[in-house]
Amino acid sequence: MSSCSGVLRHFADTKSIHKGRAFHALMITSGFDSDVYTNNHLLSMYLKFKRVDDAHKVFDEMPKRNVISWTSLISAFSQMGMPKKALTCFSSMVCQGFEPNYFTFVGAVSACASLGNARCGKEVHGKIYRSVLELTSHVSNCLINMYGKCGLLRSAQLVFDAMLEPNTISWTSLLSSYCQCGENVHGLKIFVLSRKAGVAVNEFSCVSVLGAATALGDLKFGMQVHSLVYKYALKSDKFMVTGLINFYAKCRELDLASRVFLEVERPDLSAWTTLIGGYVQRGRGAEAIDLFVKLYSSGSLPSERTLSCVLGAFADTKDIKVGKQLHSLIIKMGFTSFTVVGNAVLDFYSKCGVLEESMKTFEEMDEHDVVSWNALVSGHVGAGWYGEAIHLLKDMLFEGHKPNLYTYSSILNICSVVPASEWGKQTHCCIIKPGFDSNVVVGSAVIDMYAKCGRLIDARKVFDNLTSKNLVSWNTMIVGYAQHGLGREALEIYSIMQGNNIKPNDITFIGVLSACGHVGLVEEGWHRFNSMINDHAIAPRMDHIASMVNLFARAGQTKRAYEFMRSFPIESDKVVWRCLLSGCKIHKDLELGRIAAEKILSIDPEDTSAHIMLSNIYADANMWDETAQVRKIMKEKALKKDPGYCWTELKNKIYYFSTIHSAQFPGIDLHEVINGLTSQLFDAGYVPDDILSCHFEE
């Protein structure tokens, strides 16, 4: 008997599948009467060969089984990724009166961890507690891991605290549990405690804590972990290398990420892909493309994730020609069947505005997910094809795809641009239902939608109710108030923002300066502009210069506005000159008005509005010869003012109308309504300002 067991063990250890099966056949044909000891070795041999069906057949035909027979099967099922079968065997074993041992419990607990089945895990834990066995560190470690994967951190902590001498695996399991559940700050604390307890650092603990530092953006802590990686010679571990590159990339330290990459003698594909992705995420598309070329030139084949990352770089650089070449390579390599790659190609064409290709890619994809639809919708929204985007959203919902955060962001974008406040309110309700309103990105999009629709009270309510606000949230509220002439409210938000120690950026000051302009706070605006440069080290952009010129000019300080423009070495664009021209017209500054108009026309000779404003300035000054000359030039160039459009929302439909095109409302003559409103204005004593009168007749 012992000789047979020894032979079977030898075949299992040497992985001699054919010899093992031949020996089993010999045992059967010779009529050899196997005992439970020999059958267990036979069962173990087949499980090591991963021949599950053969092993199960041996098990079923065993006349007698013991705890080792059951444990071998349970452990093998658990290790081979068949947790449901493992738990079924465990249940049968207990029902048949067998008492599990340490190894049985480890297999059962590991199966519960794989399934994330907390209820079943608690039942197994209860069985362990009621057994006569003392809890070993191996079983405790498995319990910590199981509770962590089920998200039951308190239970994991209780198991850990009950251990007399937790080992390295115990600390690492607890650390990983906290990090995997997003409790990153607590994860860092556990790591620090393990170091104080003298626990040795390993690659698993370092990868986990580095992931936590990455999520928190804690550069200092991550760099300390990096020094431990060097100290304990862990830098050759491929997961460690990828984790370090990802950490530095997410912390905006791409040079350090690149240095980690270059220090590896033979970086694996995940390291290449992570660094490429880091460059793309930080807007350094050209470097990402160069890295991809080096990868491909080295003879390494990119994965579907690599291709998805680098396509993002081509989308950022808008390099359509080379992007199409990469698309051809993807087809050649047979990656088109991967949905993630198809989505990346679709997103590339959508961001580049090549909507015909994006639609073609979409139609050729085998499967669509919500990401596919989002890329297509976003592309149409970006191109201004709002009607088509709405139809695509309807198709997406009809096919049963549930909108996610990015879908709602696209819908809110449409509502903001059109604008369609009622549809926006309905979308807001849809966002609240699944709890998406707590997301700061979606919350900021809702604020932006209400602000652009002129519903500032609703925008403020959403803003005040946001549990966490980022810089975009503050900027959206400030700019929203400023755009609607509520300058003091905008400045109030900026004051609260300063009180919360939120660092402003260039967008913040565009809103602040615009707000000062609306309420005529000239010196306040001048102070804020200087504060932007001196206190926050933000270099003025053309938008800031335009805001300041508009602020001075609207207050009648046209000379000061002109001198301010001349104080900058960069040449002002036509937007800045138009701000000056508008102020000159209002305050009848003929001399500067002529200079501003001539500057605009030197930049853009076909600018119709500049011709019209110059004509009106001449007319206000009774310079009729000059007025006639401007009109003549416009007539020769066939320049006509583009008509302004208005729109209104009625019963979830958007109606557009202008002076040359009237929307058709059922049973309503729009011109009669406008004439009636005008009559009521005059009856109420309204007198039009002659400054706003237009002397130019089309």
C-alpha positions in Angstrom: 0.0 0.0 0.0 2.7 2.5 1.0 4.7 1.7 -2.2 1.6 2.6 -4.4 1.2 5.8 -2.4 4.8 6.6 -2.9 4.6 6.0 -6.7 1.5 8.2 -7.0 3.2 11.0 -5.0 6.2 10.8 -7.3 4.1 11.1 -10.4 2.2 14.0 -8.9 5.4 15.8 -7.9 7.1 15.3 -11.3 3.8 16.1 -13.1 4.0 12.9 -15.1 0.4 12.9 -16.2 0.5 10.0 -18.6 2.5 7.8 -16.3 0.1 8.6 -13.4 -3.0 7.7 -15.5 -1.3 4.5 -16.7 -0.5 3.5 -13.2 -4.1 4.2 -12.1 -5.3 2.0 -15.0 -2.9 -0.8 -13.9 -4.3 -0.6 -10.4 -7.8 -1.0 -11.7 -7.0 -3.9 -14.1 -5.0 -5.7 -11.5 -7.9 -5.7 -9.1 -5.9 -3.8 -6.5 -8.0 -3.0 -3.5 -7.1 0.6 -2.6 -7.5 1.9 1.0 -8.4 5.4 1.9 -4.8 6.4 2.2 -3.9 5.3 -1.3 -7.1 6.8 -2.7 -6.3 10.2 -1.1 -2.9 10.1 -2.9 -4.7 9.2 -6.2 -7.1 12.1 -5.6 -4.2 14.5 -4.8 -2.4 13.4 -8.0 -5.3 14.3 -10.2 -5.9 17.6 -8.5 -2.2 18.5 -9.0 -2.8 17.7 -12.7 -5.8 20.0 -12.5 -7.9 17.2 -13.9 -11.0 18.0 -11.9 -13.4 15.6 -13.5 -11.0 12.6 -12.9 -10.4 13.7 -9.3 -14.2 14.0 -8.7 -14.8 10.5 -10.2 -12.1 9.1 -7.9 -13.7 10.8 -4.9 -17.2 9.6 -5.8 -16.0 6.0 -6.1 -14.1 6.0 -2.8 -15.7 3.4 -0.5 -14.4 5.3 2.5 -13.4 8.9 2.9 -11.8 10.8 5.7 -11.2 14.5 6.5 -8.1 14.6 4.2 -10.2 13.4 1.2 -12.7 16.2 1.7 -10.1 18.8 2.5 -8.0 17.9 -0.7 -11.1 18.5 -2.9 -12.2 21.7 -1.1 -8.7 23.3 -1.1 -8.2 22.4 -4.8 -11.6 23.9 -5.9 -10.8 27.0 -3.9 -7.3 27.4 -5.4 -8.4 26.7 -9.0 -11.0 29.4 -9.0 -14.1 27.3 -8.3 -15.3 28.7 -5.0 -18.9 27.6 -5.4 -17.9 24.0 -5.8 -15.6 24.3 -2.8 -18.4 25.6 -0.6 -20.8 22.9 -1.8 -18.2 20.2 -0.8 -17.7 21.9 2.5 -21.4 21.9 3.2 -21.7 18.2 2.2 -18.7 17.3 4.4 -20.2 19.0 7.5 -23.7 17.4 6.8 -22.0 13.9 6.7 -20.6 14.4 10.1 -16.9 15.1 9.3 -15.1 17.6 11.5 -13.0 20.1 9.4 -9.4 20.7 10.2 -7.3 23.9 9.8 -6.7 23.3 6.1 -10.4 22.7 5.4 -11.3 26.0 7.1 -8.7 27.8 5.1 -10.1 26.4 1.8 -13.7 27.3 2.8 -12.8 30.8 4.0 -10.7 31.5 0.9 -13.8 30.4 -1.3 -16.0 32.9 0.6 -13.4 35.6 0.0 -13.3 34.9 -3.7 -17.1 35.1 -3.9 -17.3 38.1 -1.6 -20.0 36.2 0.3 -20.0 37.7 3.8 -23.0 35.7 5.1 -21.4 32.4 4.2 -18.0 33.6 5.5 -19.6 34.4 8.9 -21.2 30.9 9.0 -17.8 29.3 8.4 -16.3 31.6 11.1 -19.0 30.5 13.5 -18.1 26.9 12.8 -14.5 27.6 13.5 -15.4 29.3 16.8 -17.5 26.3 17.9 -14.8 23.7 17.0 -12.3 22.4 19.4 -9.4 23.7 17.3 -7.4 26.7 18.4 -7.3 29.5 15.9 -4.0 29.5 14.1 -2.4 32.5 12.5 -3.0 31.0 9.0 -6.8 30.7 9.6 -6.9 34.2 11.2 -5.1 35.7 8.2 -7.6 34.1 5.8 -10.5 35.5 7.9 -9.0 39.0 7.8 -8.6 38.7 4.1 -12.2 37.4 3.7 -13.8 40.1 5.8 -11.7 42.8 4.0 -12.8 41.6 0.5 -16.4 41.6 1.8 -16.0 45.2 3.0 -16.5 44.3 6.7 -13.5 46.2 8.0 -14.7 46.1 11.6 -14.9 42.3 11.6 -11.4 42.1 10.0 -10.0 44.4 12.7 -11.6 42.4 15.5 -10.0 39.2 14.1 -6.7 41.0 13.9 -7.0 42.4 17.4 -7.7 38.9 18.8 -4.4 37.5 17.5 -1.7 37.2 20.1 1.2 37.5 17.7 0.1 38.9 14.3 2.8 38.1 11.7 3.7 39.9 8.5 0.9 38.3 6.5 -1.6 39.4 9.2 -0.5 43.1 9.0 -0.4 43.0 5.2 -3.9 41.4 5.0 -5.3 44.1 7.3 -3.5 46.9 5.4 -4.8 45.6 2.0 -8.3 45.3 3.4 -8.4 49.0 4.4 -6.8 50.1 1.1 -9.1 48.0 -1.1 -12.2 49.5 0.7 -11.0 53.0 0.0 -10.1 53.7 3.7 -6.7 55.0 2.5 -5.9 57.2 5.5 -6.5 54.3 7.9 -4.4 52.2 5.6 -1.4 54.5 6.0 -1.9 54.4 9.8 -1.8 50.6 9.8 1.4 50.7 7.7 3.0 53.1 10.2 1.9 50.9 13.1 3.3 47.8 11.4 6.7 49.6 11.0 6.7 50.5 14.7 5.9 46.9 15.6 9.0 45.8 13.7 7.2 44.0 10.9 9.3 43.4 7.9 8.3 45.2 4.7 7.4 43.1 1.7 6.3 43.8 -1.9 2.6 43.2 -1.0 2.5 45.8 1.8 4.4 48.3 -0.2 2.1 48.0 -3.3 -1.0 48.3 -1.1 0.2 51.4 0.8 1.5 53.0 -2.4 -1.9 52.6 -3.9 -3.4 54.4 -0.8 -0.8 57.2 -1.2 -1.7 57.5 -4.9 -5.4 57.8 -4.1 -4.7 60.5 -1.5 -2.1 62.3 -3.7 0.3 62.2 -0.8 3.6 62.7 -2.5 5.7 62.8 0.7 4.5 59.6 2.1 4.8 57.8 -1.3 8.4 58.9 -1.6 9.1 57.5 1.8 7.6 54.2 0.7 9.8 54.4 -2.4 12.9 54.7 -0.2 11.8 51.5 1.7 11.5 49.8 -1.7 15.2 50.5 -2.3 16.2 49.6 1.2 14.6 46.2 1.1 15.6 45.5 -2.6 12.0 45.3 -3.9 12.5 47.4 -7.0 12.8 44.4 -9.2 9.2 43.3 -8.5 7.1 44.2 -11.6 4.0 45.1 -9.6 6.2 47.4 -7.5 7.6 49.1 -10.6 4.1 49.7 -12.1 2.8 50.9 -8.7 5.6 53.5 -8.4 5.2 54.7 -12.0 1.4 55.1 -11.4 2.0 56.9 -8.1 4.3 59.5 -9.6 2.2 60.0 -12.7 -1.0 60.5 -10.6 1.0 63.0 -8.4 1.9 65.0 -11.5 5.6 64.0 -11.2 6.1 62.5 -14.6 9.8 63.1 -14.6 10.1 60.9 -11.5 7.8 58.3 -13.0 10.0 58.2 -16.1 13.1 57.8 -13.9 11.6 54.8 -12.2 10.9 53.3 -15.7 14.4 53.9 -17.0 16.0 52.3 -13.9 14.4 49.0 -14.8 16.5 46.8 -17.1 13.6 45.2 -18.8 10.3 46.9 -18.0 7.3 44.7 -18.6 4.3 45.7 -20.7 2.3 47.0 -17.7 5.1 49.5 -16.9 5.2 50.8 -20.5 1.4 51.1 -20.5 1.2 52.9 -17.1 3.8 55.5 -18.1 2.0 56.0 -21.5 -1.3 56.5 -19.6 0.4 58.9 -17.2 1.6 61.1 -20.1 -1.9 61.1 -21.7 -3.6 62.0 -18.4 -1.3 64.9 -17.9 -1.8 66.3 -21.4 1.6 65.3 -22.7 0.4 63.4 -25.7 3.5 63.8 -27.9 5.7 62.1 -25.2 3.1 59.3 -24.9 3.2 58.7 -28.6 7.1 58.7 -28.6 7.1 56.1 -25.8 4.6 53.9 -27.7 6.8 54.1 -30.8 9.8 52.9 -28.7 7.7 50.1 -27.3 6.6 48.9 -30.7 10.1 49.3 -32.2 11.5 47.1 -29.4 9.5 44.2 -30.8 7.1 44.1 -27.9 3.4 43.7 -28.8 1.1 46.2 -27.1 -1.9 45.0 -25.2 -5.5 46.2 -25.6 -4.9 48.5 -22.6 -1.8 50.0 -24.2 -3.6 50.7 -27.4 -6.5 52.3 -25.5 -4.1 54.6 -23.6 -2.1 55.8 -26.6 -5.3 56.5 -28.6 -6.1 59.0 -25.9 -2.8 60.8 -26.8 -3.8 61.0 -30.5 -7.2 62.4 -29.4 -5.5 65.1 -27.4 -3.0 66.1 -30.2 -5.8 65.9 -32.8 -3.4 64.0 -35.0 -6.0 62.4 -37.3 -3.7 61.1 -39.9 -1.4 59.2 -37.5 -4.4 58.1 -35.4 -5.9 56.5 -38.5 -2.6 54.6 -39.1 -2.8 53.3 -35.5 -6.5 52.3 -36.2 -5.2 50.3 -39.1 -2.6 48.6 -36.9 -5.3 47.7 -34.4 -7.4 46.1 -37.2 -4.3 44.2 -38.4 -3.4 42.9 -34.9 -7.0 41.7 -34.4 -7.9 43.9 -31.4 -11.1 45.3 -32.9 -13.1 42.6 -31.0 -12.1 44.2 -27.7 -14.8 46.6 -26.6 -12.3 48.7 -24.7 -10.2 49.3 -27.8 -13.3 50.0 -29.9 -14.4 52.6 -27.4 -10.9 54.2 -27.5 -11.0 54.4 -31.4 -14.6 55.8 -31.1 -13.5 58.4 -28.6 -10.5 59.4 -30.7 -12.6 60.1 -33.8 -15.3 61.8 -31.7 -12.8 64.2 -30.0 -11.2 65.0 -33.3 -14.6 65.9 -34.7 -14.6 63.2 -37.4 -18.1 62.1 -36.6 -18.6 60.0 -39.7 -15.7 57.7 -38.7 -16.9 57.6 -35.1 -20.4 56.5 -36.3 -18.8 53.9 -38.6 -16.6 52.6 -35.8 -19.7 52.4 -33.5 -21.7 50.4 -36.1 -18.8 48.0 -36.7 -18.3 47.1 -33.0 -19.6 43.7 -31.9 -20.8 45.0 -28.5 -21.6 48.4 -27.1 -21.5 49.4 -23.5 -22.4 52.7 -21.8 -18.8 54.0 -22.5 -19.4 53.5 -26.3 -22.6 55.5 -26.2 -21.0 58.2 -24.0 -18.1 58.7 -26.4 -20.6 59.0 -29.4 -22.9 61.4 -27.5 -20.0 63.5 -26.2 -18.6 63.8 -29.8 -21.9 65.1 -31.2 -22.2 67.6 -28.2 -18.7 68.8 -28.8 -19.5 69.4 -32.5 -22.7 71.3 -31.6 -24.9 68.6 -33.0 -27.3 68.7 -30.1 -30.3 67.3 -31.9 -28.4 64.2 -33.0 -26.9 63.9 -29.5 -30.5 63.8 -28.1 -31.5 61.1 -30.6 -28.5 59.0 -29.6 -29.4 59.3 -25.9 -32.9 58.1 -26.7 -31.4 55.1 -28.6 -29.1 54.3 -25.8 -31.9 54.2 -23.2 -34.1 52.2 -25.6 -31.3 49.5 -25.8 -31.4 49.2 -22.0 -28.1 51.0 -21.1 -28.3 52.9 -17.8 -26.8 56.4 -17.9 -23.7 56.9 -15.7 -22.0 60.1 -14.4 -20.5 60.9 -17.9 -23.9 60.4 -19.6 -25.5 62.9 -17.3 -22.7 65.3 -17.7 -23.3 65.3 -21.5 -27.1 65.8 -21.0 -26.4 68.7 -18.6 -24.0 70.2 -21.1 -26.8 70.1 -23.8 -29.2 71.7 -21.3 -26.6 74.5 -20.6 -25.9 75.4 -24.2 -29.5 75.3 -25.5 -30.5 76.3 -22.7 -33.4 74.0 -21.5 -34.0 74.5 -17.8 -37.0 72.2 -17.5 -35.2 69.3 -19.2 -32.2 70.2 -16.9 -34.5 69.9 -13.8 -35.7 66.5 -14.9 -32.1 65.4 -15.4 -31.2 66.7 -12.0 -34.0 64.5 -10.5 -32.6 61.5 -12.4 -29.2 62.2 -10.9 -30.5 62.5 -7.3 -32.3 59.2 -7.5 -29.1 56.9 -7.7 -27.2 59.3 -5.5 -25.0 60.8 -8.2 -25.6 64.3 -6.8 -23.0 63.6 -4.1 -20.3 63.4 -6.9 -18.5 66.8 -7.0 -18.0 66.6 -10.8 -21.7 66.0 -11.5 -22.7 68.5 -8.9 -20.5 71.2 -10.6 -22.2 70.3 -13.9 -25.7 70.8 -12.4 -24.6 74.2 -11.0 -23.3 75.2 -14.4 -26.5 74.1 -16.1 -28.7 76.1 -13.7 -26.4 79.1 -13.9 -26.4 79.1 -17.7 -30.2 78.8 -17.8 -30.4 81.9 -15.5 -31.7 79.9 -12.5 -29.2 81.3 -10.1 -31.3 80.5 -7.0 -31.4 76.8 -8.0 -27.6 76.9 -8.8 -26.9 78.3 -5.3 -29.0 75.6 -3.6 -27.1 72.8 -5.4 -23.8 74.6 -4.5 -24.6 75.0 -0.8 -25.8 71.3 -0.6 -22.6 69.9 -2.1 -20.9 67.8 0.6 -17.5 68.4 -1.0 -16.6 71.3 -3.4 -13.6 71.5 -5.7 -12.2 74.5 -7.5 -14.5 73.9 -10.5 -17.6 74.1 -8.2 -16.4 77.5 -6.8 -15.5 78.9 -10.2 -18.8 77.8 -11.8 -20.8 79.7 -9.1 -18.6 82.8 -9.4 -18.7 82.9 -13.2 -22.4 82.1 -13.2 -23.2 85.1 -11.0 -20.9 87.3 -12.9 -22.4 86.4 -16.3 -25.8 87.4 -15.1 -24.7 90.7 -13.7 -24.9 89.7 -10.1 -21.4 91.0 -9.3 -21.8 91.4 -5.5 -23.0 87.8 -5.2 -20.0 86.6 -7.2 -17.6 88.6 -5.0 -19.4 87.1 -1.9 -18.7 83.6 -3.1 -15.1 84.5 -3.8 -14.8 85.9 -0.2 -16.2 82.6 1.2 -13.8 80.7 -1.0 -10.9 82.6 0.4 -12.2 81.9 3.9 -12.0 78.2 3.2 -8.4 78.5 2.0 -9.2 77.4 -1.5 -6.5 78.5 -3.9 -7.9 80.3 -6.9 -6.8 79.8 -10.5 -7.0 81.9 -13.7 -10.6 81.0 -14.3 -11.6 82.3 -10.8 -10.2 85.7 -11.6 -12.0 85.9 -14.9 -15.2 85.6 -12.9 -14.1 88.0 -10.2 -12.9 90.7 -12.7 -16.1 90.3 -14.7 -18.2 90.7 -11.5 -16.3 93.9 -10.6 -17.1 95.2 -14.1 -20.8 94.6 -13.7 -21.1 96.5 -10.4 -18.7 99.3 -11.4 -16.1 98.5 -8.7 -13.1 99.8 -10.7 -10.6 100.1 -7.8 -11.7 96.8 -6.4 -11.1 95.1 -9.8 -7.7 96.8 -10.1 -6.8 95.5 -6.6 -8.0 91.9 -7.5 -6.0 92.0 -10.8 -2.8 92.9 -8.9 -3.5 90.3 -6.3 -3.8 87.7 -9.0 -0.3 88.5 -10.2 1.5 89.3 -6.9 -0.3 87.0 -4.4 -1.2 84.0 -6.5 1.6 84.1 -9.2 -1.0 83.8 -12.0 0.2 85.4 -15.3 -2.5 87.5 -17.0 -4.1 85.9 -20.0 -5.9 87.8 -22.8 -9.2 87.1 -21.1 -8.0 89.0 -17.9 -6.8 91.9 -20.0 -10.2 92.1 -21.8 -12.0 92.0 -18.4 -9.9 94.9 -17.1 -10.3 97.0 -20.3 -14.0 96.3 -20.1 -14.0 97.4 -16.4 -12.3 100.7 -17.1 -14.1 101.5 -20.3 -17.6 100.8 -18.9 -16.8 103.2 -16.1 -15.9 105.9 -18.6 -12.1 105.6 -18.0 -11.3 104.9 -21.6 -7.9 106.6 -21.5 -6.9 104.4 -18.6 -8.1 101.4 -20.4 -6.0 102.3 -23.4 -2.9 102.9 -21.3 -3.5 99.6 -19.5 -3.5 97.8 -22.8 -0.3 99.5 -24.0 1.5 98.5 -20.7 1.5 94.9 -21.8 4.2 93.6 -24.3 1.7 91.2 -25.9 -0.4 92.5 -28.7 -4.1 92.8 -27.8 -6.6 90.7 -29.8 -9.8 92.0 -31.3 -11.9 91.0 -28.3 -9.8 93.4 -26.1 -10.1 96.2 -28.7 -13.9 95.5 -29.0 -14.2 96.1 -25.2 -12.5 99.4 -25.6 -14.6 100.3 -28.7 -17.8 99.5 -26.8 -16.8 101.8 -23.9 -15.8 104.5 -26.3 -19.2 104.4 -28.0 -21.1 104.6 -24.7 -19.0 107.5 -23.5 -18.6 109.2 -26.9 -14.8 109.0 -27.0 -14.5 109.5 -30.8 -10.7 109.6 -30.9 -10.1 106.3 -29.1 -13.1 104.8 -30.7 -11.6 105.3 -34.1 -8.3 103.8 -33.0 -10.1 100.7 -31.6 -12.2 100.2 -34.7 -9.3 100.6 -37.0 -7.3 98.1 -34.9 -10.1 95.5 -35.1 -10.4 96.0 -38.9 -6.7 95.6 -39.3 -6.9 92.2 -37.5 -10.2 91.2 -39.3 -11.2 93.4 -42.3 -14.5 91.5 -42.6 -15.6 92.2 -39.0 -19.2 93.5 -39.6 -19.9 94.6 -36.0 -16.7 96.8 -36.0 -17.9 98.6 -39.2 -21.3 99.1 -37.7 -20.0 100.5 -34.4 -17.6 102.8 -36.2 -20.4 104.0 -38.3 -22.5 104.7 -35.2 -19.7 106.6 -33.6 -19.3 108.9 -36.6 -23.1 109.4 -36.7 -23.2 110.3 -33.0 -20.5 112.9 -33.7 -22.5 114.2 -36.8 -19.6 113.1 -39.1 -21.9 112.2 -41.9 -19.2 111.9 -44.7 -17.3 109.4 -42.6 -20.5 107.5 -41.8 -21.3 107.3 -45.5 -17.8 106.1 -46.3 -18.1 103.2 -43.8 -21.5 102.3 -45.3 -20.0 102.3 -48.8 -17.2 100.0 -47.7 -19.7 97.6 -46.2 -21.9 97.7 -49.3 -18.9 97.0 -51.5 -17.9 94.1 -49.3 -21.5 92.9 -49.0 -21.1 92.8 -45.3 -24.3 92.2 -43.3 -24.9 91.9 -39.6 -25.7 88.3 -38.6 -29.2 88.2 -37.1 -29.4 87.4 -33.4 -31.4 84.3 -32.4 -33.6 83.8 -29.4 -35.2 80.6 -28.1 -37.7 79.5 -25.6 -38.7 76.2 -24.0 -42.3 75.1 -24.1 -43.6 71.6 -23.2 -40.1 70.1 -23.4 -39.5 71.5 -26.9 -37.1 74.2 -27.9 -38.3 76.9 -30.3 -35.9 79.2 -32.1 -36.8 82.6 -33.6 -35.1 85.8 -34.9 -35.9 88.9 -36.9 -35.9 86.9 -40.1 -37.3 83.7 -38.9 -40.3 83.2 -36.6 -41.0 80.1 -34.7 -44.4 78.5 -35.2 -46.2 78.2 -31.9 -49.6 76.5 -32.1 -52.3 79.2 -32.3 -49.8 82.0 -31.3 -48.6 84.9 -33.5 -45.2 85.7 -32.0 -45.0 89.2 -33.5 -48.3 90.2 -32.0 -47.0 89.1 -28.6 -43.8 91.1 -28.9 -45.7 94.2 -30.1 -48.1 93.9 -27.2 -45.2 93.7 -24.7 -43.5 96.7 -26.4 -46.7 98.7 -26.0 -47.0 97.8 -22.4 -43.4 99.0 -21.8 -44.1 102.4 -23.3 -47.4 102.7 -21.4 -45.4 102.1 -18.2 -43.2 105.1 -19.0 -40.2 103.3 -20.6 -38.0 105.7 -22.6 -35.3 104.1 -24.8 -31.7 105.3 -24.2 -30.5 107.2 -27.4 -27.1 105.8 -26.7 -28.4 102.4 -27.7 -30.0 103.7 -30.9 -28.5 102.3 -34.1 -27.9 104.9 -36.8 -26.9 102.2 -39.2 -29.7 101.0 -41.4 -29.4 97.6 -43.1 
